[in-house]
Amino acid sequence: MTVIQTLIRNATLIDGTGAAPFIGDLAVVDGRIHAIGDLSGLEALNVIDAGGKILSPGFIDVHTHDDLALLNQPAMLPKICQGVTTVIVGNCGISAAGVRLRGEPPDPMNLLGGAAEFKYPSFADYATAIEAVRPAVNVAALVGHTALRANHMQRFDRPATPRELEGMRDDLQAALDQGALGLSTGLAYRNALQAPTVEIDYLAATLQAVGGIYVSHIRSEDDAIIEAIDEAIDIGRDAGVPVIISHLKCAGRQNWGRSTAILGRLDTARQQHPVGCDCYPYAASSTTIDPAIVDDGFKIQITWSTPHPEMAGKTLEEIAGIWNLPQVEAAQRLEPGGAIYHEMEERDVQRILAHPQTMIGSDGLPNDPRPHPRLWGTFPRVLGHYSRDQALFTLEEAVRKMTGLPAERFGLRDRGQLCVGAHADLVLFDAAAIRDCATFDEPTLQPQGIDAVWVNGELSFSQGSSTEARSGQFIRR
């Protein structure tokens, strides 16, 4: 006799495909969805009356920098409280898996943590560590190009030599054999900027044979964005693998309004090659302090600075005034550090978010002492502010962008949909009450409206608190 572990009755089910919601029940057995429909005749060990609230697949955060946070803070409260049940790490060319540092992590790998935390010389070592700590969410991982460079190069202001390239390729191949999803790049960053396209082509050529993907923080998100998009698509096309453009945006005042042309470029390319993108629901970015993108015309908030920690929380304009320096020179004095750049226009953000091929990714920085509110607020903000309040898209479309679409793009089998046999990653939420609470001034406030979250069938978050259940799995390609 089958023992039903959890039975959720009277829910409004949104299945992750974009289909219309429907009323029904859902049963869980051994961590998987056992049945969906009118299950009034069934009994279960745990019965929940959803009261008509929304039951959807667990959200998949396709763009995270949680690589080391998963090991240091395995309860993963910033994610589980939003309904996120799966995170993808290793984005923007930076990853913690398969890294052998010679000293301090190069920028922007320092966003993940300090040198002592990079202690997983192979991808398998990292996967084993994740499985041992068993975080509250599922994990899948990309291999970062900058991380590969750090394994084999002492200087990053040049292309890799043929010998260095062979070593990088061997490391990537080993990680792919051990279950990595694919390769990520962060070509806009100074420690990857001098890598020519042929360097990425050489590495990406390993991906097709194993069914890997190419994910890119492209070489430019401002003036040269079209050329940068074309480069990423060409790399994927040459390698014969799908391409995903990370955190698509129009950065810098001179590029505001270009989202229509950019999305059109992706649509045209998509007719010949699989191309996707992700986006976070804010008009501000967050990364390391970079004097090259300092612009006196928009606000820049400093979140941390190694040489001047006392300046965290101030704007760059305020700091420049204190020091009587131009903002660019103040930024140079603050390095290394982190900052939030209010560099986008809201209309562009909305246009990119609304595109049917756009997935949702938080791009949150859990190691940042004053993080961007996207770390704690991304998914409820999409559901509440943009879907319900702004009517940018339907609720079922919002859910598809964070469940079924990313599961398909990243090849996450049996996740992202409510269907019999799928892993029971589930979120129960109140569509009328869900909202993000994190702000730029108070960035770590939990959202409201998430009633319960199950990861692989285990209740992991309930009524505003973690249950301390940790049932996440490492997902190999």
DAJOCOR-V508281 format. One record per backbone hydrogen bond with DSSP energy under -1.0 kcal/mol. NH is the residue of the N-H (numbers start at 1). CO is the residue of the C=O. If there is no record, write none. Layout:
BEGIN
NH;CO + NH;CO
END
This chain:
BEGIN
5;28 + 6;28 + 7;46 + 8;26 + 9;48 + 11;24 + 12;53 + 13;22 + 14;55 + 22;13 + 24;11 + 25;37 + 26;8 + 27;35 + 28;6 + 29;32 + 32;29 + 33;422 + 34;27 + 35;27 + 37;25 + 39;37 + 42;39 + 45;4 + 46;5 + 48;7 + 50;9 + 52;10 + 53;50 + 54;429 + 55;12 + 56;427 + 58;425 + 59;83 + 60;402 + 61;86 + 62;60 + 62;360 + 64;88 + 70;66 + 72;68 + 73;69 + 76;73 + 79;76 + 80;76 + 81;77 + 82;79 + 83;80 + 84;79 + 85;59 + 86;59 + 87;138 + 88;61 + 89;140 + 94;91 + 98;120 + 99;120 + 109;106 + 111;108 + 112;109 + 117;114 + 118;115 + 119;117 + 126;122 + 127;123 + 128;124 + 129;125 + 130;126 + 131;127 + 132;128 + 133;129 + 134;130 + 136;74 + 138;85 + 139;473 + 140;87 + 142;89 + 143;182 + 145;184 + 147;93 + 148;144 + 149;145 + 150;146 + 151;147 + 153;149 + 165;161 + 166;162 + 167;163 + 168;164 + 169;165 + 170;166 + 171;167 + 172;168 + 173;169 + 174;170 + 175;171 + 176;172 + 177;173 + 178;174 + 179;176 + 180;175 + 181;141 + 183;213 + 184;143 + 185;215 + 187;217 + 189;186 + 192;189 + 193;189 + 195;192 + 199;196 + 200;196 + 201;197 + 202;198 + 203;199 + 204;200 + 205;201 + 206;203 + 207;204 + 210;207 + 211;208 + 212;207 + 213;181 + 214;242 + 215;183 + 216;244 + 217;185 + 218;216 + 225;222 + 228;224 + 229;225 + 230;226 + 231;227 + 232;228 + 233;229 + 234;230 + 235;231 + 236;232 + 237;233 + 238;234 + 239;235 + 240;236 + 241;236 + 243;274 + 244;214 + 245;276 + 246;216 + 248;278 + 251;221 + 252;343 + 255;252 + 256;253 + 258;255 + 262;258 + 263;259 + 264;260 + 265;261 + 266;262 + 267;263 + 268;264 + 269;265 + 270;266 + 272;269 + 273;269 + 276;243 + 278;245 + 279;359 + 282;280 + 285;341 + 287;339 + 289;337 + 293;290 + 294;291 + 298;295 + 301;340 + 302;314 + 303;338 + 304;338 + 306;336 + 311;308 + 312;309 + 313;302 + 314;311 + 316;300 + 319;315 + 320;316 + 321;317 + 322;318 + 323;319 + 325;320 + 330;326 + 331;327 + 332;328 + 333;329 + 334;330 + 335;331 + 338;304 + 339;287 + 340;301 + 341;285 + 342;299 + 343;341 + 344;283 + 349;345 + 350;346 + 351;347 + 352;348 + 353;349 + 354;350 + 358;355 + 359;277 + 360;401 + 361;279 + 363;63 + 368;365 + 375;372 + 377;373 + 378;374 + 381;377 + 382;378 + 383;379 + 384;380 + 386;381 + 387;382 + 388;383 + 389;384 + 390;385 + 392;386 + 398;394 + 399;395 + 400;396 + 401;397 + 402;399 + 403;400 + 405;400 + 407;403 + 408;404 + 409;405 + 410;406 + 412;407 + 413;411 + 415;412 + 418;15 + 419;417 + 421;33 + 422;419 + 423;414 + 424;31 + 425;423 + 426;454 + 427;56 + 428;452 + 429;54 + 430;449 + 434;430 + 435;448 + 439;442 + 448;435 + 451;428 + 452;428 + 453;461 + 454;426 + 455;458 + 457;424 + 458;455 + 460;453 + 461;453 + 462;465 + 463;451 + 465;462 + 467;460 + 472;135 + 475;139 + 477;179
END
